[in-house]
Amino acid sequence: MHRRRGWAAALAGVTLVLATAGGAVLGTAATRALADAPEPAWDNGLAATPPMGWNSWYTNKCAVTESSVKSAADTLVSSGMAALGYKYVNIDDCWMQSTRDSSGNLQPDYGKFPDGIAGTADYIHGLGLKIGIYESAGTQTCQGLPGSYGHEQADANLFASWRIDLLKYDNCGNHGVPALTRYTAMRDALHNTGRAILYSICNWGQESVPTWGAGVGNMWRTTGDSTATYASMLSTFKGNMAQASFAGPHGWNDPDLLQVGNGKTATEDQAEFSLWAEMAAPLIASTDLASASSATMSALTNSRIVAVDQDSLGVQGTPVKLNSGLDALTKPLSNGDVSVVLFNETDSAATVTTSAAAVGKSGASSYRLTNLWTGATTTTTGTISASVPAHGVVMYRVSGGTAASTGWSSTLLGAQSSRCLDATGAERTNGTQVELYTCVDGAVNQYWHLTPGGEILVYGNMCLDAKGATTTNGTPIDLYTCVGSDNERWVYRDDGHIVGVQSGKCLDAIGQGTANGTKIDLYTCVDQPNEVWNKP
């Protein structure tokens, strides 16, 4: 599982700072590092795979009604979407009255929901589906209705009494109170109800939510709101892609609701659906299903691609190539296959190419490629290539041979020094050199993630890099934006050596140094403990 350690200590540190500083923003680098370290996923037994369903917002906005929600639920069943896993029917903002009742409880807008939310829930449950509701972790929702801040337990109890199955918890009306405080309060309130309610954190990717989301909810937004444009899709994809190391079963990066069917071209819709599935994202449609085109429904019901999203291994796909807008992503699957997306960001058709070795496959004279949009199969001896339309994708399932390791997340402890591989000064800029430093439990700048493609990431989006793509002894090792090049790819050997794919040389503590601040470089691999890195 791609989870970080040290959450109990981190939360204790955050609580202390809030108690002594009146809720001020965390003030020291050490405390910020601890706050960035989530625990193993909050396991309420839900979201073993990314949640799927429908949300009312982009279809109805504030015109949402009981009738429109029931209609969407009916279509989920009749279209076959429910059978594929689209189970959650989510009512977004504007379902409630503008004031609480005399007992302080939220009230449904009975003009819109004549049977109340409980009555709507009964209908949806009767179809074998689940119901979701919306609130905000502030004093008001984004449409100015009563928020749950200060009412967490009462509202959670009310939702449980209505047999709610999912809570989408927004970020409006927050008055600057730290997100971790507000979202943890509702987490605890939901737990106290005794009902298993899937918890969707919607704080728009702010306050480093991927780094703590797994200890608080089942899914968390990684970006701001999406729109039904290609530019928005591209921006959202890139923002979510960078957070791959934080996702896994019971806790998922959420790049917002699917905009499939809401105004992009069919090619762009296919790209969005493929990319969301490759990133193991929640697949929550938000289009008018009753009037959706056949192309829209065909995309949403592509069982081959849904299977990639819902694969039980639960690994978010990562890039193996990001080059001039021609991208390749790889996602290992539980049966040993690999899903590959070739994505053309540019405005003209282009050929996108990668290889079986780059996406984590080896050990076969040929591999079978199944095109997940057409169903056609071909074979290759190693090259994976296709002509991809502008703004489009070609998506393959690659079978045969053996798959590489699905990766790991860990500190890296120098065998000679007993100090950790450390991003100097907790900096996050290109060119930051790495060094040895005393290990600090939960320090985000000492926690590394090996992707299936061979990148070693820190902060979820910065790659360990041989500076200048050079291969000589003494080449400094620094951090750089991941671009998919071989000087950013590594092999972690069973003997603890970390070997550069481009250079064939090892990560080395310069001069066999052991002191804090000893820099790391490339050097010919020798049987010396200053080149051995252990995963505790």
C-alpha positions, 0 to 999 in steps of 0.5 A: 500500500502506498501510505506514509507512516507517523500519522499518530505523531503528526496529529498530536503535533498538529493538535498541540500547535492549534491549541497553543496558537489559536488555530494559526497556520503551522509555523515550523518546517518540522511541524509542517513535515509531520502534518504532511505524513498520513497514516494507513488509510482510514478503513471503514470497510468502504472504497476498496476500489474507486467509487463509481456513480452519478452526481446531480451537480453538472446536470441539475445544479440548484434545480435538483429535485427528487424526481430528477434524482430518481430518474438518474437512478432509474437510468443507471439501472436500465442502461447497465451502468449499475451492473458495471459498478455505478452504485452511488446516486449523489445529491449535490448542493441545494437540497436543503432549506435555508435555515435549520429547524427549531432543534438545530437540524437540517431540513430538506426542501420539501418543495423539491423533495416531497418525500424528504431525503429519507424517502428518496433514499428508500427509493434508491435503496430499493433499486439496489443502489446507494445514496449520497448527500452533500454538505460543507465543512464550513458555516455555509455551503457553496450556494449559501445554505447551512453548513455543518461546521459546529454541527458535525455530530448532529448532522452526521446522526441525521444523515445516518438516520436517513440511511445515507451511504456517502457524504461529499463534504465541500470547503465553502464558508471555512473562515480560514480554519485549517482543513485538517481540523474541519475534515477530521471533525466530520470523520469522527462524527461519521464514525460515531454514528456506527453507519458505514458512510463513504467520506468524500473530501472536497477541499479543492486540492488545497492544504496538501490534502493528498498527504493526509487524506488517507487518514481522514477520508475515502477520497479527496479532491486533488484540484479545483472544480473541472469544467467541460473543456479540454483545457480543464481536463488537461489541467486536472489530469496533470494535477491529479497525476502528480499525486499517484503515490498517495492513492490506494485501496480505501483512499483515492485521489479524486480529479473531480466529477466526470465531464463526459457528455457535457460538451467536449468532443467524443475524442476528448471524452474518450481521453478523459474516461481513459485517463481517469481509469488509468489514474484509479480515479472515482468514476462519478458521472455528472451528465443528464443520463436520460438524454445522453448520446449513444457515444456518451453512454458507450464511453461510460459503459466501456467494461474493459476500461471500467475493469482497469479503474476497478482493478483490485491491485489499486495502483494509480497509473504513472507516466513513463513518458512526458515529452512535448505533449506526447504521453505514455502512462502505465498501470500494473493490474492484479493478473500481471497485465499492464494498462497503457495509455498513449495520450496526445495532448497536442492539437495535431495527430501524432504517433506516441511510442513507448516500450514493453520494458518501459511500462514494466513488462519483460520476459517474453518474445512477444506481447499481446496488445488489446485496444480497450476502445475497439477490442482489437488485438495485436502482438508486438515484440516490444514496441508499443506505438500508435497514431493518436488523434489530437486530444485523444488516446489509444489505450491498451491492455498488455499481456504476456511475460512478467510484470515489474514490481508494483513499487513501494513507499519507504524511507531509504536508510544508508547502510553505512551512515544509518541516516536517511536519504533526504531532500535538502532543506525540505525544498521542492524546487528543480535542482534541489540536491539530495543528501544524508540526514538524521531520520525524522519520523514522518518527514515528507522530504525523507519519504520516497516512492518507487513507481512501476515505471522506475521513477523514485518520487518525493512529495508525490511529484518530484523525481530523483534525477541524475543532474544534466542527464550525465553518467560520469562518476560524481554526477550530483543527484537532485530533484527534478520535475518528472519527464519520463527520461532514463536519468530519472529511472532507477532499479532497486536491487535486492542487495539494496543498491539503487542503479540508474537505468541510463548510467548503470551506476549507483546512488553513492554517499560522496567520499563514504561520508556519514555526517548530516549534509553528505551529498549523494552522487552517481558512482560505479557500483561497488560492494561498499555500504555507502552505496546500500540503501535499506527500506526499514 
